[in-house]
Structure formats: C-alpha cells, structure tokens
Amino acid sequence: MRILMTGGGTGGHVNPALAIAETIKRNIPGAEIAFAGTPRGLENTLVPRAGYKLYHVNVRGFERKLSLKNIRAAWLALVSPIKARKIIKEFRPDIVIGTGGYVCWPVIVAASKLGVPTAVHEANAVPGLTVRKLVPYVDRIFINFAVTAEALGSAAREKIMHVGCPLSGEIGRIGREEARVKLGTEGRYSRYLLSFGGSLGADTLNSVAFELMEKYVSCHPDVHYIHATGAAHFEECCDRYYSGGFDRYTNIELVKYIYDMPLQLAAADLVISRSGAITCSELSRAGRGALLIPSPNVTDNQQYKNARVLEKSGGAILTEEKDLSEGLIPDQVDKIFSVPGFAEQMGRNIASLSPSDANGMIFDEIVRLVAKEIR
C-alpha cells in the first residue's frame, strides 16, 4: 500500500498525520508512506525525523485584510494544484489522507480529480476553512469531536466518521497506580496535579503555576505538583522558583518539558493547560479532568471552541485569560480536590468524548477505502 499524508504548519496538524502513519506501518510493515507539506511548517522538522520522505507544495493562507501577501497567496492557490498533481503522479498513492492546514487543499483536490481515494481528519471542535472547503472532494471525513458534524452540514453527513484523534504512544493505556509506581510517587501523596503550557511554554500558565505554588500547593504537602515551563521560559522560571523558596517543598517539581506525557497524564488527578486539539484529545483519551485556559492568539479562536466542548461534557472548567483573577485557579483546584469523587467524575465525563481506538478505526477505514478502489 502506498499512502500520501498531507497536512502541516503546526503540531496539531502534523502529529495526527504521524500517528496515522505509525499505525499503518505497524499493521503493514511494507507500506510506502510519504508526506506533502509546506516549505515553512513544523513538518520540515518532524517528518524527516520520523524517517518519511517530504514533498513540498508552496501554499499560503489569505489574510483577512487587503495586503500584498494576499496577491502572493492568490498566485500560489493557482499554481499549487499543478505541483500537487505532479507529486501524486510521481508517488502514485493508493490513498491521500489530510490532517489540516492550507496544504491539504491542493493535494487532496488534485488526488480527487485523478481518481485517488481521499480522506481528511479534523482535530478541532469547529472545522477549519480548509476542511469545510474539501467536503465535496473527500471520500471520508474523520472527526475528533461529535459536535464537529453539525458545522460541516448536511452535504458531509454520509462521509463523516467519528473516530476521535489519532495519537502516538501509550496515552490512555496506563493505569493511575501503575504510573505512580513508575514515577515513584505511589503512597507518598493523595493527589497529583499537573500543568503545562506547551513545548515552548506560555507566560499565563507559568504565572498561574507560581500562584498555585504559593497559595495552594505549599500549604498541601499531600498534593504532588509538577509544572512544565516550556523551553522559552525555563531559565526565568527557575530564577523565580529558587528566589521564591519553592525548592524547599518536596512536593513541588519544576521542569522544562514533560518527556513522559503518557505516564504523567496517567498519574494525574487534574491537569491545567491550554486547549489545543491534541491536548484536548490526550486529556479525553487519558480520562483526566482539566482546568483549561485557551490561548487567545489562535486562528478562529479554536482553543476556546475546543475547551467549550470539554466543559459541556462536565470534564473541564474553562477560564479565558481575560477572566483570570487573583486566586481563581487555586480556588478551583481546592474545590475539586476537597469534594470526594469530583476529580474522578470529571475524568469519566471527559473520557466519554473520545472513542477508545481512533488509530485502529482510521486504519480499518483506510483499508476499506483502498480496497473499494482496487475492486
């Protein structure tokens, strides 16, 4: 089987594609897999690192104002399908699968017009413009959240398949007790609190973390707290950590990045984070309730929309940055941990949003789509 993955720009688009590729390789070791992305996005780091060939299609999004960049974007919109068509003819895929980002548009449209089966995965609660525009061209639309179907409209109804989000690794497969034993915290603490702001970090989440240390965790030695600052903020946070005397508390741990996220999520009783599509998917798969603080600097306010879905399930509490006030997050944590069963119920609620095996469901459907074409 030959598979062309397309999607790029951010980790939220690239990582699901890599998870799908990983699943295909695990089930069909001889499968030939390549990627089509832009020359600028995160795919240029992640895809070659994973060992896959990466083709480039130069395409850009339009700005919501008159600008010279829109002239360039319009030109690329005209010529990018030609480049995409050449890639498809060279690689000869049995199926093309998109995971979001502008590059999906020319690649999937070209594949569809050449008679190649196509599918697209939408990780966000509210579909992006590219996925909405691709509805007439794809054979299958995989969605992460059931509510996404409403935004895609009646024309997409027969194509939609609710699968959750494909994820790499062991998230959702490790029990709480097993994780705490491996992390060396079993029997030492009654509660485990985890927070992070992404790989680079976020000033807002770091400020929240230090407020938690000062006003809650330092007063509750039975609560183990680990916060990841992100690479961009680690040194300044370390200065604040030591100058504030938080290093003397054995239940507080400050790290640059969480390298063992499956273990940490499994061990946690509650998570404080942003609400990107992948983070929300990992929380749902792991069944861990959360306090979500969406980034206000994301296209179409997607993080807020994702967080709203989790909040409506009863698995998360949403607080926008503009509504953060002194002591709010420590008070929320205290309330959740003070009420017996509260955190556990949040975990059950959020877990109800995620099908148990997105990777397997997507793989099985890919095989069906290709088989249909072969027959």
SEPA-609240 format. One record per residue (C-alpha): residue number from 1; residue in one letter; x, y, z. Coordinates in steps of 0.25 Angstrom, whole numbers, plus 5000, padded with zeros to 4 digits. Each point is the difference from the previous one (the first is absolute). Layout:
N
i/aa/x/y/z
NUM/a/X/Y/Z
...
END
This chain:
375
i/aa/x/y/z
1/m/5000/5000/5000
2/r/5005/5014/4997
3/i/4995/5011/5008
4/l/5002/5015/4998
5/m/4997/5008/5013
6/t/4998/5015/4999
7/g/4999/5011/5011
8/g/5009/5010/5006
9/g/5003/5013/5007
10/t/4998/4996/5014
11/g/5002/4988/5009
12/g/4985/4999/5001
13/h/5000/4996/4985
14/v/5013/4993/4999
15/n/4999/4991/5012
16/p/4987/4993/4997
17/a/5006/4997/4986
18/l/5012/4994/5006
19/a/4991/4992/5009
20/i/4992/4994/4988
21/a/5013/4997/4993
22/e/5005/4993/5012
23/t/4988/4991/5001
24/i/5000/4997/4985
25/k/5015/4996/5002
26/r/4997/4991/5012
27/n/4989/4993/4993
28/i/5006/5000/4986
29/p/5015/5000/5001
30/g/5003/5001/4985
31/a/4991/5012/4998
32/e/5006/5011/4993
33/i/4997/5014/5007
34/a/5003/5014/4995
35/f/4996/5014/5005
36/a/4996/5012/4992
37/g/5002/5013/5008
38/t/5004/5015/4999
39/p/5015/5004/5000
40/r/4998/5008/5013
41/g/4991/4992/5010
42/l/5004/4991/5011
43/e/4999/4988/4991
44/n/5014/5003/4995
45/t/5006/4996/5013
46/l/4990/4989/5005
47/v/4998/4992/4987
48/p/5015/4998/4996
49/r/5003/4997/5015
50/a/4989/4989/4999
51/g/5007/4994/4987
52/y/4990/5004/4990
53/k/5002/5007/4986
54/l/4994/5014/5000
55/y/4996/5007/4987
56/h/4997/5015/5000
57/v/4988/5007/4995
58/n/5001/5015/5002
59/v/4987/5006/5004
60/r/4996/5011/5010
61/g/4987/5004/5007
62/f/4993/5013/4997
63/e/5001/5012/5010
64/r/4986/5006/5004
65/k/5004/5014/4994
66/l/5006/5005/4987
67/s/5014/4998/4999
68/l/5012/4996/4990
69/k/5000/4987/5007
70/n/4987/4996/4995
71/i/5004/5002/4986
72/r/5011/4990/5003
73/a/4990/4991/5006
74/a/4991/5001/4988
75/w/5011/4997/4991
76/l/5004/4987/5008
77/a/4986/4996/5000
78/l/5000/4999/4985
79/v/5013/4993/4998
80/s/5001/4991/5013
81/p/4990/4990/4994
82/i/5009/4998/4988
83/k/5012/4997/5009
84/a/4990/4991/5008
85/r/4996/4992/4988
86/k/5015/4998/4996
87/i/5003/4994/5014
88/i/4988/4991/4999
89/k/5004/4995/4986
90/e/5014/4998/5005
91/f/4997/4993/5013
92/r/4987/4992/4995
93/p/4993/4999/5014
94/d/4989/4990/5002
95/i/4993/5011/5009
96/v/5003/5014/5005
97/i/4997/5004/5014
98/g/5000/5014/5005
99/t/5000/5005/5014
100/g/4998/5015/4999
101/g/5008/5012/4996
102/y/4999/5008/4986
103/v/5009/4990/4993
104/c/4989/4990/5001
105/w/4991/5007/4990
106/p/5009/4999/4987
107/v/5005/4986/5004
108/i/4986/4994/5003
109/v/4993/5007/4988
110/a/5011/4995/4990
111/a/4998/4986/5006
112/s/4985/5000/4999
113/k/5001/5005/4985
114/l/5010/4989/4997
115/g/4990/4989/5006
116/v/5009/4997/5012
117/p/4992/4997/5013
118/t/5000/5012/5010
119/a/4998/5002/5015
120/v/5002/5012/5009
121/h/5000/5000/5016
122/e/4995/5012/5007
123/a/5006/5001/5014
124/n/4993/5013/5005
125/a/4986/5001/5005
126/v/4997/5010/4989
127/p/5005/4997/4987
128/g/5010/5009/4993
129/l/4998/5006/4987
130/t/5008/4990/4992
131/v/4992/4988/5005
132/r/4987/5007/4997
133/k/5004/5003/4986
134/l/5005/4986/4998
135/v/4986/4993/5003
136/p/4997/4998/4985
137/y/5013/4994/4997
138/v/5003/4990/5011
139/d/4994/4986/5002
140/r/5001/5000/5015
141/i/5000/5010/5011
142/f/5006/4996/5013
143/i/4996/5009/5012
144/n/5006/5001/5014
145/f/4987/5005/5006
146/a/4986/4996/4997
147/v/4995/5015/5000
148/t/5009/5002/4988
149/a/4990/4993/4991
150/e/4990/5012/5002
151/a/5009/5010/4995
152/l/5003/4992/4987
153/g/4986/5000/4996
154/s/4991/4990/4993
155/a/5008/4998/4988
156/a/5011/4994/5008
157/r/4991/4991/5009
158/e/5002/4987/4992
159/k/5015/5002/5000
160/i/5002/5003/5015
161/m/5006/4989/5009
162/h/5002/5004/5015
163/v/5013/4994/5004
164/g/5007/5009/5010
165/c/5014/5004/4998
166/p/5012/4991/4995
167/l/5011/5001/5011
168/s/5014/4994/5001
169/g/5005/4993/5012
170/e/4993/4994/5012
171/i/4990/5011/5004
172/g/4988/4993/5006
173/r/5006/4986/5001
174/i/5007/5002/5014
175/g/4992/5000/5013
176/r/5002/5010/5011
177/e/5006/4991/5011
178/e/5010/4994/4989
179/a/5004/5014/4996
180/r/5002/5005/5014
181/v/5009/4988/5004
182/k/5009/5002/4987
183/l/5001/5015/5004
184/g/5003/4997/5015
185/t/4988/5007/5006
186/e/4991/4989/5003
187/g/4996/5000/5015
188/r/5007/5014/5002
189/y/4989/5009/4996
190/s/4985/5000/5000
191/r/4999/5009/4988
192/y/5008/5002/4987
193/l/4999/5014/4993
194/l/5006/5002/4986
195/s/5001/5013/4992
196/f/5007/5004/4987
197/g/4999/5011/4989
198/g/5005/4992/4988
199/s/5014/4997/4995
200/l/5004/5015/5000
201/g/4992/5004/5012
202/a/4991/5011/5003
203/d/5001/5012/5009
204/t/4986/4999/5005
205/l/5001/4985/5004
206/n/5014/5003/5007
207/s/4993/5011/5008
208/v/4989/4991/5004
209/a/5010/4989/5004
210/f/5007/5010/5010
211/e/4987/5004/5006
212/l/4996/4986/5002
213/m/5014/4997/5007
214/e/4998/5012/5009
215/k/4985/4999/5003
216/y/4997/4986/5000
217/v/5011/4989/4998
218/s/5009/5005/5010
219/c/4989/4999/5010
220/h/4996/4986/4996
221/p/5012/4990/5001
222/d/4991/4989/4996
223/v/4999/5006/4986
224/h/5011/4997/4990
225/y/5001/5011/4990
226/i/5009/5000/4987
227/h/5000/5012/4991
228/a/5007/5000/4986
229/t/5004/5015/4997
230/g/5003/4997/4985
231/a/5014/5002/4994
232/a/4999/5015/4998
233/h/4997/5003/5014
234/f/5008/4990/5008
235/e/5011/5009/5005
236/e/4992/5011/5005
237/c/4990/4991/5006
238/c/5012/4993/5007
239/d/5004/5013/5006
240/r/4986/5003/5005
241/y/4999/4986/5006
242/y/5013/5001/5008
243/s/4999/5014/5004
244/g/4986/4997/5005
245/g/5005/4989/5008
246/f/4991/4989/4993
247/d/5012/4991/4999
248/r/4998/4996/5015
249/y/4987/4994/4997
250/t/5002/4985/4997
251/n/4986/4999/4994
252/i/5003/5011/4989
253/e/5007/4997/4987
254/l/5004/5010/4989
255/v/5005/4994/4987
256/k/5003/5006/4986
257/y/4991/4990/4992
258/i/4992/4987/5003
259/y/5007/4989/4992
260/d/4992/4989/5007
261/m/4986/5006/4997
262/p/4993/4986/5000
263/l/5005/4997/5014
264/q/4997/5014/5005
265/l/4986/5000/4995
266/a/4997/4986/5005
267/a/5005/5005/5014
268/a/4993/5013/5000
269/d/4987/5003/5008
270/l/4998/5013/4993
271/v/5007/5008/4988
272/i/5001/5015/4998
273/s/5004/5003/4985
274/r/4996/5007/4987
275/s/4990/4993/4992
276/g/5006/4997/4986
277/a/4994/4989/4993
278/i/5011/4990/5003
279/t/5000/5004/5015
280/c/4985/4998/5001
281/s/5001/4987/4993
282/e/5010/4995/5009
283/l/4992/5004/5012
284/s/4988/4993/4995
285/r/5008/4987/4997
286/a/5006/5000/5013
287/g/4987/5004/5007
288/r/5006/5011/5008
289/g/4992/5012/5004
290/a/5006/5014/4998
291/l/5000/5015/5002
292/l/5001/5006/4986
293/i/5006/5013/4997
294/p/4999/5002/4985
295/s/5010/5008/4992
296/p/4993/5013/4995
297/n/5010/5000/4989
298/v/4995/4989/4991
299/t/4993/5001/4987
300/d/4985/5000/5001
301/n/5001/4999/5015
302/q/5001/4984/4998
303/q/5006/4998/5014
304/y/4988/5006/5007
305/k/4990/4992/4991
306/n/5008/4987/5003
307/a/4999/5004/5015
308/r/4985/5002/5000
309/v/4998/4986/4995
310/l/5007/4994/5011
311/e/4994/5010/5010
312/k/4986/4996/4995
313/s/5003/4985/5003
314/g/5003/5004/5014
315/g/5014/4995/4999
316/a/5007/5014/5000
317/i/4998/5014/5006
318/l/5003/5011/4989
319/t/5006/5014/5004
320/e/5004/5010/4990
321/e/5013/5008/5002
322/k/4992/5013/5001
323/d/4992/4994/5012
324/l/5012/4995/5008
325/s/5000/5007/5014
326/e/5009/4998/5012
327/g/4998/4987/5007
328/l/4989/4995/4990
329/i/5008/4987/4995
330/p/5005/4997/5014
331/d/4985/5001/5005
332/q/4996/4991/4989
333/v/5010/4989/5003
334/d/4997/5001/5015
335/k/4985/4998/4996
336/i/5002/4988/4991
337/f/5010/4993/5010
338/s/4991/5003/5012
339/v/4988/4993/4995
340/p/5001/4985/5000
341/g/4999/4994/4986
342/f/4999/5013/4993
343/a/5013/4999/4992
344/e/4997/4985/4997
345/q/4986/5004/4994
346/m/5007/5011/4992
347/g/5009/4989/4994
348/r/4988/4991/4997
349/n/4993/5011/4993
350/i/5011/5004/4991
351/a/5004/4986/4997
352/s/4986/4999/4994
353/l/5004/5009/4988
354/s/5010/4991/4995
355/p/4998/4987/4993
356/s/5010/4990/5005
357/d/5008/4996/4988
358/a/5001/5012/4990
359/n/5012/4994/4993
360/g/4994/4987/4998
361/m/4987/5005/4995
362/i/5007/5009/4990
363/f/5009/4989/4995
364/d/4989/4991/4998
365/e/4993/5010/4992
366/i/5012/5003/4991
367/v/5001/4986/4997
368/r/4985/5000/4996
369/l/5002/5012/4991
370/v/5012/4995/4993
371/a/4993/4986/4998
372/k/4988/5006/4994
373/e/5009/5008/4990
374/i/5007/4987/4996
375/r/4987/4992/4998
END
